[in-house]
Amino acid sequence: MSASRNPRLTLPALLQKIRSGEVDTVLAVFPDMLGRLLGKRLTGRFFADEASRHGLHACAYLLTVDMEMEPVQGYELTSWEKGYGDFRMAPDFQTLRMIPWLEGTAMVLCDLVGEDGQPVEVSPRRILRRQIEKAAAAGFKFQVGSELELYLFKDGYDAARAKGYHGLEPAGAYIEDYHILQGTKEEFVVREIRNRMERAGVPVEGSKGEWGRGQQEINLRHAEPLEMADRHALYKHGAKEIAWQNGAAVTYMAKVDEASAGSSFHLHLSLWDKSLRRNLFWDDASGKRSDLFRSALAGWMALSREFSLFYAPTVNSYKRYRAASFAPTGIAWGEDNRTCGFRALGGKASCRIENRIPGADANPYLAFAASIAACLHGIERKLKPRPEFLGNAYAAPGIPRVPESLGQALEAWERSSAAKSLFGPGVHRHYRHAGKAELESFERAVTCWERARYFERI
């Protein structure tokens, strides 16, 4: 992106826009446990005079509620007994940008700190920062990229809610993988997303129709992990707002219905030296992938079941893993093989690993943190991966499988000594509790499937 189009703001530039009246609102936000952006809308004047200097406060319960914003008891961070006090939102001024789909609005992402000034260790941005720091201490930097799939519906969010999210009209009438004609019919939203993301400092490589009706894939340009996670979170948030502004709706559910393809978050990762000049996954002398590549891949694969909670956080996530669906069921790796959970791609500077396990519903901060932690685990122990898988991994017996349910993923997380040691006991307990609360909520629910199956015939 040329300097003239670079939408990033310095703090002095933003303060000038506030003084001139070009900006009247600043969104101060942070990612919650699900990767959603929460925070406050501040007047430009208050941001300039107060928040830019001292930060701002938010209730700590925001990292202990469920998706419906109901307080869940049993967390160590805060509770009714602890009074649900505040933590502080500390603006990260490197994330300042204009939000081109909202008039007169800028945004800044914040890190969370306690009143004692210490980071809130269970916050997703902090969890990712810690893994980046570990990589730096080992002399490494990572580059990551997000390929995200979504479904676009002609029904707006209000209309979809009124229908109980049943009988919605997808933007496409047929499976549209790579179809340009059908893609044109969806450009009224997708083009807006591509262009407005570019103007918001979220570089987009492109979009294409996917293997579902009304399904699109939008690929974001790779970056260092924290920057990529910020872009990813803003993209998901902004795409929903842009769809709403156009009377439509998008969803990032991993599996929107049993008859349709799931929506993935294909996570691309490469390992670099500190200067970002040399891709360490490639050995120039041999002209082949390096030992670091093999060890990182081995670590990533070895911990993929144990870290599934960070790749697939909901009950719905696990309904995506079906044979012959382009979503993986087996933990194997192959050269450009889409039936495997891990796909080896590229050479030299483009040499990378694609993890096909995460769904579009994953929190990017946690998914990137899990990926870095697992790769470093493999490198430190000089692990070696199993031989490359050749053929159809869906039909192969004897290879490890991804968890089939949130319950299985929670069991793997709970028993994982690696999760406790690599993320810390507090983070391990916090996200175990969040996963259990989500599962228990589902187990109490009476679903449409149950009514249709049992109401008359049992």
Beta strands, then each sheet from edge to edge (+ up, - down):
strand 1: 25-31
strand 2: 37-43
strand 3: 56-59
strand 4: 86-91
strand 5: 97-98
strand 6: 105-113
strand 7: 140-153
strand 8: 204-209
strand 9: 215-220
strand 10: 249-251
strand 11: 265-273
strand 12: 282-283
strand 13: 288-289
strand 14: 333-335
strand 15: 342-345
strand 16: 352-355
sheet 1: 2+ 1- 6- 4+ 3-
sheet 2: 2+ 1- 6- 5+
sheet 3: 8+ 9- 7+ 10-
sheet 4: 8+ 9- 7+ 11- 16+ 15- 14-
sheet 5: 12+ 13-
end
